[in-house]
Amino acid sequence: LSQLPEEGRVAVIGGARAPVLAGLRQNSGQGLLVVVPGPERARGLLEQLSLWLGLPDSSVCLFPELELSPELEVAPEPVGGRERLRLLARLHEGQALPAVILAPIAAVAQPVLAPTRYQAKRQHLAVGDRLSLEAMLAQWVKWGYEAVPTVETPGTFARRGGILDVFPPQQEQPLRIELLGSQVESLRPFDSATQRSLAQVSSATIGPAREPPG
């Protein structure tokens, strides 16, 4: 932030924050990173900005801080850091970012995955690929995934014979990988509530389940 030119910095006081920020976004057509004192202020401003901008909820989002304990190098819960991981994935992969990102000061101050570390912690799968199954599962555990009987929440995976279910936090839905021996026979997103498979896809990417610093 200290490197941001003076003309790129704006201080807004009191109840005018939401309309002024909405005006800045609409007039400039550029994305905004809004740094606020804490998470409560961020959540309140999130609701106001969504109304003022008249944009879909996904266009205004929160970049939350991670609740790290002094003994842990990673976030204790993958679900809590899901929005951070999704935003970082969009940033590192060159995808369009939300119109407005709201971030508490603590969230901005925390280290994030560097681009090189992010690229090293993602796996691209395609139908027809051959896998070293045990090595892949061990890698998922290193990336913060937890083995469970049934995949219902982000950051978990399950193995049932030749079927692997995994829920990357960066994705809206979990993924079902069907294997024929060591070869990927099909890739299908599925509904975590009903466990029903959806339409097949030709490829998918699995990213880290937790966010190590640096």
C-alpha positions in Angstrom: 0.0 0.0 0.0 2.9 2.4 0.7 3.8 2.1 -3.0 0.4 3.2 -4.2 0.6 6.7 -5.8 -1.0 9.5 -3.9 -3.7 9.9 -6.5 -4.6 6.2 -6.0 -5.3 6.6 -2.3 -8.7 7.7 -1.0 -9.8 8.3 2.6 -13.5 8.4 3.3 -15.1 9.3 6.6 -18.4 8.1 8.2 -21.6 7.0 6.5 -20.4 8.2 3.1 -18.1 5.3 2.6 -20.4 3.1 0.6 -21.8 5.7 -1.8 -18.4 7.2 -2.4 -16.7 3.9 -3.0 -19.5 2.8 -5.3 -19.1 6.1 -7.2 -15.3 5.5 -7.5 -15.9 2.0 -8.9 -18.5 3.1 -11.4 -16.6 6.2 -12.6 -13.2 4.5 -12.9 -14.4 1.1 -14.1 -11.5 -0.4 -12.2 -11.4 -2.9 -9.4 -11.1 -1.6 -5.8 -9.2 -3.0 -2.8 -10.8 -1.4 0.2 -8.8 -1.9 3.5 -10.8 -1.5 6.7 -10.0 -1.7 10.4 -11.6 -5.1 11.1 -13.8 -7.9 10.0 -17.1 -6.5 11.4 -16.5 -3.2 9.4 -15.7 -5.3 6.3 -18.9 -7.3 6.5 -21.1 -4.3 7.1 -19.5 -2.4 4.2 -19.9 -5.5 2.0 -23.7 -5.4 2.3 -23.9 -1.7 1.7 -21.7 -1.7 -1.3 -23.6 -4.6 -2.9 -26.8 -2.5 -2.7 -25.1 0.7 -4.0 -23.4 -0.9 -6.9 -26.4 -3.1 -7.9 -24.0 -5.9 -8.9 -24.2 -9.6 -8.2 -23.0 -10.7 -4.7 -20.0 -12.3 -6.3 -18.8 -8.9 -7.6 -18.1 -7.6 -4.0 -16.2 -10.0 -1.8 -14.4 -10.3 1.5 -10.7 -11.2 1.7 -10.7 -12.5 5.3 -7.8 -12.8 7.7 -6.6 -16.3 8.7 -6.9 -17.2 12.4 -3.5 -18.8 12.9 -2.3 -20.2 16.2 1.3 -19.5 17.2 2.1 -23.2 16.9 0.7 -23.7 13.5 2.2 -22.8 10.1 -1.1 -23.2 8.3 -4.7 -22.2 8.9 -6.3 -24.7 11.3 -9.5 -24.9 9.3 -9.6 -25.1 5.5 -13.1 -23.8 5.3 -12.2 -20.5 7.1 -9.6 -19.7 4.5 -11.6 -20.8 1.5 -12.4 -17.3 0.2 -8.8 -16.3 0.5 -7.7 -19.4 -1.5 -10.3 -18.7 -4.2 -9.2 -15.1 -4.6 -5.6 -16.1 -4.7 -6.3 -18.8 -7.3 -8.0 -16.2 -9.5 -5.1 -13.8 -9.1 -2.4 -16.4 -9.8 -4.2 -17.9 -12.7 -4.9 -14.5 -14.4 -8.7 -14.7 -14.0 -11.0 -11.7 -13.6 -11.1 -10.5 -10.0 -14.3 -9.1 -8.2 -15.2 -5.5 -8.7 -14.5 -4.7 -5.1 -12.4 -6.6 -2.5 -12.8 -5.7 1.1 -10.0 -6.6 3.4 -9.3 -6.1 7.1 -5.9 -4.6 7.9 -4.8 -7.9 9.5 -5.7 -9.9 6.3 -3.6 -7.6 4.2 -0.7 -7.8 6.6 -0.7 -11.7 6.6 1.7 -13.4 4.1 0.0 -15.2 1.2 1.1 -18.0 -1.1 3.8 -16.7 -3.5 3.0 -17.4 -7.2 5.8 -20.0 -7.5 4.6 -21.8 -4.4 1.0 -21.7 -5.6 2.0 -23.3 -8.9 3.8 -26.0 -7.1 0.7 -26.8 -5.0 -1.8 -27.5 -7.8 -2.5 -30.6 -9.8 -4.1 -30.7 -13.3 -6.0 -33.9 -14.1 -7.4 -34.9 -17.4 -9.4 -38.0 -18.6 -6.9 -40.5 -19.8 -4.1 -39.5 -17.4 -2.3 -42.3 -15.5 -1.8 -41.7 -11.8 0.4 -42.9 -9.0 -2.5 -43.2 -6.6 -0.7 -43.5 -3.3 1.7 -40.7 -4.1 -1.2 -38.5 -5.1 -3.1 -39.1 -1.9 0.0 -38.4 0.1 0.5 -35.1 -1.8 -3.1 -34.1 -1.0 -2.4 -34.7 2.7 0.7 -32.5 2.5 -1.5 -29.8 0.9 -3.8 -29.9 3.9 -6.6 -32.2 2.8 -8.2 -34.5 5.4 -9.3 -38.1 4.6 -13.0 -38.6 5.5 -15.6 -41.3 4.9 -17.8 -38.9 2.9 -16.8 -35.7 1.2 -19.2 -32.9 2.2 -16.9 -29.9 3.1 -14.0 -28.2 1.3 -10.5 -29.5 2.1 -11.5 -33.2 2.4 -11.2 -36.3 0.3 -12.5 -39.9 0.3 -11.4 -43.1 -1.4 -13.8 -46.0 -2.2 -12.0 -48.6 -4.3 -11.5 -47.0 -7.7 -13.4 -43.8 -6.9 -11.8 -40.7 -5.4 -13.9 -37.8 -4.1 -12.1 -34.5 -3.4 -13.3 -31.0 -2.6 -10.8 -28.3 -3.5 -11.6 -25.1 -1.6 -11.2 -23.1 -4.7 -14.1 -24.9 -6.5 -17.8 -24.5 -6.0 -18.4 -28.3 -6.1 -16.3 -31.3 -5.2 -14.9 -33.6 -7.8 -15.4 -37.4 -8.4 -12.5 -39.1 -10.0 -13.3 -42.6 -11.4 -10.2 -44.8 -12.1 -9.8 -47.9 -14.3 -6.6 -49.3 -12.8 -4.2 -46.3 -12.7 -5.9 -44.4 -15.5 -8.5 -41.6 -15.0 -11.7 -42.9 -16.7 -13.9 -39.9 -15.8 -14.0 -36.6 -13.9 -17.4 -35.4 -12.6 -18.3 -32.6 -10.2 -20.9 -33.8 -7.8 -23.5 -32.4 -5.3 -22.0 -32.6 -1.8 -25.5 -32.7 -0.3 -27.0 -35.5 -2.4 -23.6 -37.1 -3.5 -25.0 -37.3 -7.0 -22.6 -36.9 -9.9 -23.1 -34.2 -12.4 -22.1 -33.9 -16.1 -18.6 -35.2 -17.0 -15.8 -32.7 -17.6 -12.6 -33.4 -19.5 -10.2 -31.9 -17.0 -10.0 -30.4 -13.5 -7.5 -28.6 -11.3 -6.9 -29.4 -7.6 -5.3 -26.7 -5.5 -4.1 -26.5 -1.9 -6.6 -27.0 0.9 -4.8 -24.7 3.3 -2.8 -21.6 3.0 0.8 -21.7 4.3 2.4 -18.3 4.8 5.0 -17.1 2.3 
